[in-house]
Amino acid sequence: MTTTPSEHDIHAYVDGRLEGERRAALELYLARHPERASEVQAWQRDAHRLRTAIGGTQTLPDNGALNPWAIRRRRRQRRLQRVAFAAAAMLCLGLGGFGGWQARGLRGAGTAPMADAMQAYRLVAMDHAARPDVVPQRDGDMQAWLDSHFAHAARLPDLSGAGFHAVGGRLFATDQGPAAMVFYQDAAGHAISFYVRPPGPRNHLLPSGQRADGGLVAQYWSGQGYNYAMVSRDDGVDPQVAAQAKASAI
């Protein structure tokens, strides 16, 4: 297997449900990646202990309390949250005063709908103070990256008809957990972003709306348990592009 196996295949292998060529390919991949193999073996031991604890059944019950897949998923989500908060803290320290501004913007973003989406756009697209965490190498990379952090998020909008293509993605920390921004550009360098974040006590699910602030326009909405925004400059991108992207994602 020359490419990284899917999480589905890895979990199926751990739980004894992967057969045939896919199993052989995954075992070949693990043989070539000993660190990943050690992690998978640890998961297999967890699954074995859990089967023993519930009576030695071969098929584990499919519920969030007992299924090893669900347990591993919760662990990974907690780890991603810790990484996102740590990355934001390091960025704030490295950028000095600007970092302090960023922390206030992203952590105190309950003052206006999706204020953190606008701050994220300024940070990446206008001030260039933060680089993308991931840059796509082929079609579908950004959707796979987003899906790895948000299980039920809306599909990324296709802006190719307006000349925009996804060029990178970045995680941000919020009080409710990681948020993500996917960054689009056209041939002229105009930028537009798709932002998704979990709701919280001060960032509840939002009605569909639009607002302008500091030369930016955010078109926002909620769905699938998350808040979203399309952000662009009010003098650089046809607002209909963001509006159409929003309409296709709702």
C-alpha positions in Angstrom: 0.0 0.0 0.0 1.8 3.1 -1.2 -0.8 5.5 0.3 -2.0 5.9 3.9 -4.8 3.5 4.6 -8.2 4.9 5.5 -9.3 5.1 9.1 -12.2 2.9 8.2 -9.8 0.1 7.1 -7.6 0.5 10.1 -10.5 0.2 12.5 -11.9 -2.7 10.6 -8.5 -4.4 10.8 -8.3 -3.8 14.6 -11.8 -5.2 15.1 -11.1 -8.3 12.9 -13.5 -7.2 10.1 -11.0 -6.5 7.2 -10.4 -9.4 4.8 -8.8 -10.2 1.5 -6.6 -7.8 -0.5 -7.4 -4.8 1.6 -6.2 -6.7 4.7 -3.0 -7.8 2.9 -2.3 -4.3 1.7 -2.8 -2.8 5.1 -0.5 -5.3 6.7 2.2 -4.5 4.1 1.7 -0.8 4.9 2.2 -1.5 8.7 5.3 -3.6 8.0 6.8 -0.5 6.3 5.7 1.9 9.0 6.7 0.4 12.4 5.5 3.4 14.5 2.0 3.2 13.0 2.1 -0.6 13.5 2.8 -0.1 17.2 -0.2 2.1 17.5 -2.4 -0.3 15.7 -1.1 -3.2 17.9 -2.0 -1.2 21.0 -5.5 -0.7 19.7 -5.7 -4.5 19.1 -4.7 -5.1 22.7 -7.4 -2.7 23.9 -10.0 -4.5 21.7 -8.9 -7.9 23.1 -9.2 -6.7 26.7 -12.6 -5.2 26.0 -13.8 -8.5 24.4 -12.6 -10.4 27.5 -14.3 -8.0 29.8 -17.7 -8.5 28.1 -17.5 -12.2 27.9 -15.2 -13.0 24.9 -17.6 -12.1 22.2 -16.1 -11.8 18.7 -18.3 -8.9 17.7 -18.4 -5.9 20.1 -21.7 -4.1 20.7 -22.2 -1.0 18.6 -22.5 1.7 21.3 -20.4 4.7 22.2 -19.6 3.3 25.7 -18.1 0.0 24.7 -17.1 0.0 21.0 -13.2 0.4 20.7 -13.7 2.5 17.5 -15.8 5.0 19.4 -13.4 5.0 22.3 -10.5 5.7 20.0 -12.4 8.4 18.2 -13.1 10.2 21.5 -9.5 10.0 22.4 -8.4 11.4 19.1 -10.9 14.2 19.3 -9.6 15.2 22.7 -6.0 15.0 21.4 -6.9 17.2 18.5 -8.4 19.8 20.8 -5.3 19.8 22.9 -3.1 20.2 19.9 -5.2 23.0 18.5 -5.2 25.0 21.7 -1.4 24.4 22.1 -0.8 25.6 18.5 -2.9 28.8 19.1 -0.9 29.5 22.3 2.4 29.1 20.6 1.3 31.3 17.7 0.2 34.0 20.2 3.6 33.9 21.9 5.5 34.0 18.6 3.6 37.0 17.2 3.8 39.1 20.4 1.2 41.9 20.4 -0.5 40.6 17.3 -0.8 37.3 18.9 -2.6 38.9 21.8 -5.0 40.5 19.4 -5.6 37.1 17.8 -6.3 35.4 21.1 -8.9 38.1 22.0 -10.5 37.8 18.6 -10.8 34.0 18.5 -11.5 33.3 22.2 -13.9 36.3 22.7 -15.8 35.9 19.4 -19.2 36.0 21.0 -19.6 39.7 20.5 -20.8 39.4 16.9 -21.8 36.5 14.7 -18.8 34.6 13.4 -16.3 37.3 14.5 -13.7 34.6 14.8 -14.2 33.7 11.1 -13.3 37.3 10.1 -10.3 37.3 12.5 -9.1 34.1 10.9 -9.4 35.6 7.4 -7.4 38.6 8.5 -4.7 36.5 10.1 -4.2 34.2 7.0 -5.3 36.2 4.0 -4.5 39.8 4.8 -1.7 39.9 7.4 -0.1 36.6 6.4 0.8 36.0 10.0 -0.1 32.3 9.9 0.6 29.7 7.2 -1.8 26.9 6.3 -1.6 23.7 8.2 -2.3 21.7 5.0 -2.0 22.4 1.3 -3.9 20.2 -1.1 -2.0 18.0 -3.5 -5.0 16.6 -5.4 -8.7 17.0 -5.7 -10.5 15.8 -2.6 -7.6 16.5 -0.2 -9.3 19.4 1.6 -12.6 17.6 2.0 -10.7 14.6 3.5 -8.8 17.0 5.9 -12.0 18.7 7.0 -13.8 15.4 7.5 -11.0 14.2 9.7 -11.8 17.0 12.2 -15.6 17.5 11.7 -17.6 14.3 11.4 -20.8 15.8 10.1 -19.8 19.1 8.6 -21.3 20.5 5.4 -19.5 19.7 2.1 -17.0 22.2 1.0 -18.4 24.6 -1.6 -17.2 24.2 -5.2 -16.1 27.6 -6.4 -14.4 26.5 -9.5 -17.1 28.0 -11.7 -16.2 31.5 -10.4 -12.4 30.7 -10.8 -11.7 30.0 -7.1 -9.8 26.9 -5.9 -9.0 25.7 -2.4 -5.3 26.4 -1.7 -5.0 25.5 2.0 -6.6 24.9 5.4 -5.8 25.8 8.9 -7.1 24.9 12.4 -7.9 27.5 15.0 -8.7 27.1 18.7 -12.0 28.3 20.2 -13.5 27.8 23.7 -15.8 25.1 22.3 -13.1 23.2 20.4 -11.2 23.3 17.1 -12.4 25.5 14.2 -11.2 25.2 10.7 -10.8 27.5 7.7 -10.4 26.4 4.1 -8.9 29.2 2.0 -9.7 29.7 -1.7 -8.0 32.0 -4.3 -8.5 32.9 -7.9 -5.9 33.6 -10.6 -5.8 37.3 -9.6 -5.1 36.5 -6.0 -8.5 37.4 -4.6 -9.3 35.3 -1.5 -12.5 33.8 0.0 -12.7 31.5 3.0 -15.0 28.8 4.3 -15.0 28.6 8.1 -16.6 26.0 10.4 -16.8 26.0 14.1 -18.7 24.3 16.9 -21.4 26.3 18.6 -21.3 27.1 22.3 -22.9 29.1 25.1 -21.9 32.4 23.4 -21.9 31.0 19.9 -25.2 29.2 19.6 -26.6 28.0 16.3 -27.2 31.0 14.0 -29.9 32.0 11.7 -28.9 32.7 8.1 -27.4 36.2 7.8 -24.8 38.6 6.6 -22.7 41.3 8.2 -19.8 43.6 7.2 -16.9 44.7 9.4 -13.6 46.4 8.7 -13.7 45.9 5.0 -14.8 42.2 5.2 -18.2 40.6 4.5 -19.2 37.4 6.3 -22.2 35.4 5.1 -23.1 32.9 7.9 -25.5 30.1 8.7 -25.8 26.9 10.7 -26.3 23.2 9.9 -25.3 19.7 10.9 -24.6 21.0 14.4 -22.0 23.6 13.3 -21.8 27.3 12.5 -20.4 28.3 9.1 -19.2 31.5 7.4 -18.0 32.5 3.9 -15.7 35.5 4.3 -14.3 37.8 1.7 -13.2 41.4 1.2 -16.0 43.7 0.3 -13.9 45.3 -2.5 -12.2 42.2 -3.9 -14.7 39.4 -4.5 -18.1 39.5 -6.1 -20.5 39.0 -3.1 -22.6 36.8 -5.3 -19.8 34.2 -5.2 -20.0 33.9 -1.5 -23.8 34.0 -1.6 -24.0 31.2 -4.1 -21.5 29.1 -2.1 -23.6 29.7 1.1 -26.8 28.7 -0.7 -25.2 25.5 -2.1 -24.0 24.5 1.4 -27.2 25.1 3.3 
